[in-house]
Structures are given as structure tokens and as C-alpha cells.
């Protein structure tokens, strides 16, 4: 049987730990921020710097984060839904088991990113740049490519009028 003092200490420790985790979700956007496991709905930023941030398990929904730097960020198990990421930079980021639903990736850069996206629906990758990225094959069948630069430097125009791949 656990003594009352021990139970009080255990309860206090759990409350302090959970309070610290909640406080991180309220932290402002910035380099190295830890929003792991957080839920962000209706977030609106222009040009935020989330480089080297821990965004693993983040749910980002109904948001506009244009021209945001996600350079070197951990986006493992992150879920983007109904979000505009136009002009953002994911260079060197890890997007493992990341999902995209109704996401705009227009003019977005993914240089040397590690991308494993099991689900991507209604994703516009017009003018996106994936040079040097390591991408799972399934991603290419789930996104709309128009003037999109692939990892090997070729250009995909499948979603453009008269869509054909070019070099």
C-alpha cells in the first residue's frame, strides 16, 4: 500500500510534468520550439521561423503558415489538414509518417528532406522544389504536380494543362 505522503508526491510530480507539457504548446513560434503532440487550429503566421523545431505528433489544422521556415525540423507523425504552407521551407526536415489533407504546398522547398507520407489527399505541389529529398514512391501518386522539381532535378507537370514530365 502506498503512503499518503508518497501518493501526494507522485500526484504532484504528475501535475508538474503535465503542466510543463501544456506550457510548451502555448510557446510562441520560434527556432527550436517544442510543439510535439500539440494541437494548433487556426494558427496564422507569415514568415515564422520554426527551424530545428520538434513538431512530432503535431496536429495543424485550418491554418495559414506561409513563408515559414521548417528547416531541420522534426515533423514525424505530424498531421497537416486544411493548411496553406505556400512559400515555406522544409529543407533538411524529417517528415516521417506525416500526413497532408487539403494542403497547399505551392512554391514550397523540400531540399534534402526525408519524406515518408502515407496519406496525402488534395495536395497542391505547384512550383514546389524537392531537389535532393528522399521521398517514398507512394507520395508521387498522391499529389498534384505542376512545374514541380523532383528529387533528381526533373520537372513534373502532370497536373498542368497538357501535363507531361519534362527535364
C-alpha positions in Angstrom: 0.0 0.0 0.0 1.3 3.5 -0.9 1.5 6.0 2.0 -0.4 9.3 1.7 2.8 11.3 1.6 4.1 9.1 -1.3 0.8 9.4 -3.1 0.8 13.2 -2.7 4.4 13.4 -4.1 3.5 11.2 -7.0 0.4 13.2 -7.8 2.3 16.5 -7.5 5.1 15.2 -9.8 2.5 14.1 -12.4 0.7 17.5 -12.3 4.0 19.4 -12.7 5.1 17.2 -15.6 1.7 17.6 -17.4 1.7 21.4 -16.7 5.1 21.7 -18.3 4.0 19.8 -21.4 0.9 22.1 -21.8 3.1 25.2 -21.4 5.2 24.2 -24.4 2.1 24.1 -26.6 1.5 27.8 -25.7 5.1 28.8 -26.5 5.3 31.2 -29.5 6.7 30.1 -32.8 10.4 30.2 -32.8 13.6 28.3 -33.7 13.8 25.0 -31.7 10.3 25.3 -30.2 8.8 22.1 -28.9 5.3 21.7 -30.0 5.4 17.9 -30.0 1.9 16.4 -29.5 0.3 19.8 -29.6 -2.9 20.7 -31.4 -2.8 24.0 -33.4 -6.1 25.1 -35.0 -6.5 28.3 -36.9 -2.8 29.3 -36.5 -1.9 32.2 -38.7 1.8 33.2 -39.2 3.7 34.9 -42.0 7.4 34.1 -42.2 7.7 32.3 -38.9 11.0 30.6 -38.0 10.4 27.0 -36.8 13.8 25.8 -37.8 15.0 22.8 -35.8 11.7 22.7 -34.0 10.3 19.5 -32.5 6.8 19.3 -34.2 6.4 15.5 -33.9 2.8 14.4 -33.4 1.6 18.0 -34.0 -1.9 18.4 -35.5 -2.0 21.6 -37.6 -5.5 22.3 -38.9 -7.3 25.2 -40.6 -4.1 27.3 -40.5 -2.1 29.6 -42.7 1.7 29.4 -42.2 3.0 30.9 -45.4 6.8 31.5 -45.9 7.6 29.6 -42.7 11.0 28.0 -42.1 10.7 24.4 -41.1 14.4 23.8 -41.8 15.8 20.8 -40.0 12.5 20.4 -38.1 11.3 17.0 -36.8 7.8 16.6 -38.3 7.5 12.8 -37.6 3.8 11.8 -37.2 2.7 15.4 -37.9 -0.8 15.9 -39.5 -1.4 18.9 -41.7 -5.1 19.5 -42.5 -6.6 22.4 -44.5 -3.4 24.3 -44.2 -1.7 26.8 -46.5 2.1 26.4 -46.4 2.8 28.4 -49.6 6.4 29.5 -49.9 7.6 27.6 -46.8 11.0 25.9 -46.5 11.3 22.3 -45.3 15.0 21.8 -46.2 16.6 19.1 -44.2 13.4 18.4 -42.3 12.2 14.9 -41.3 8.6 14.3 -42.4 8.2 10.6 -41.4 4.6 9.2 -41.3 3.5 12.8 -41.9 0.0 13.3 -43.5 -1.3 16.0 -45.7 -5.0 16.6 -46.2 -6.2 19.6 -48.3 -2.8 21.3 -48.1 -1.2 23.9 -50.3 2.5 23.4 -50.9 2.8 26.0 -53.7 6.4 27.3 -54.1 7.5 25.2 -51.1 11.1 23.9 -50.8 12.0 20.4 -49.6 15.7 20.3 -50.4 17.4 17.2 -48.8 14.3 16.5 -46.7 13.4 12.9 -45.6 9.8 12.5 -46.6 7.6 9.4 -45.9 4.0 10.4 -46.4 1.5 7.6 -46.1 -1.5 9.8 -46.8 -1.8 12.9 -49.0 -5.1 14.0 -50.4 -6.0 17.2 -52.2 -2.4 18.5 -52.1 -1.2 21.2 -54.5 2.6 21.0 -55.0 2.7 23.5 -57.9 6.2 25.1 -58.2 7.4 23.0 -55.2 11.1 22.0 -55.2 12.0 18.5 -53.9 15.7 18.5 -55.1 17.8 16.0 -53.1 14.8 14.9 -51.0 14.3 11.3 -50.1 10.7 10.5 -50.9 8.6 7.4 -50.7 7.3 6.3 -54.1 3.7 6.5 -53.0 3.8 10.2 -52.4 4.2 10.9 -56.1 0.8 9.3 -56.8 -1.0 11.3 -54.2 0.0 14.9 -55.0 -0.8 17.3 -57.9 2.5 18.3 -59.6 2.8 21.3 -61.9 6.2 22.8 -62.6 7.3 20.7 -59.6 11.0 19.9 -59.4 11.6 16.3 -58.4 14.5 14.9 -56.2 16.6 14.2 -59.3 16.0 17.7 -60.7 13.5 16.8 -63.4 10.2 18.7 -63.7 6.8 17.2 -63.2 3.8 18.8 -65.0 1.2 16.1 -64.5 -1.4 18.5 -63.1 -0.7 21.3 -65.5 -2.8 21.7 -68.6 -1.5 19.2 -71.2 0.6 17.7 -68.3 3.8 15.9 -69.2 7.0 15.3 -67.4 9.9 17.4 -68.7 13.6 17.5 -68.0 
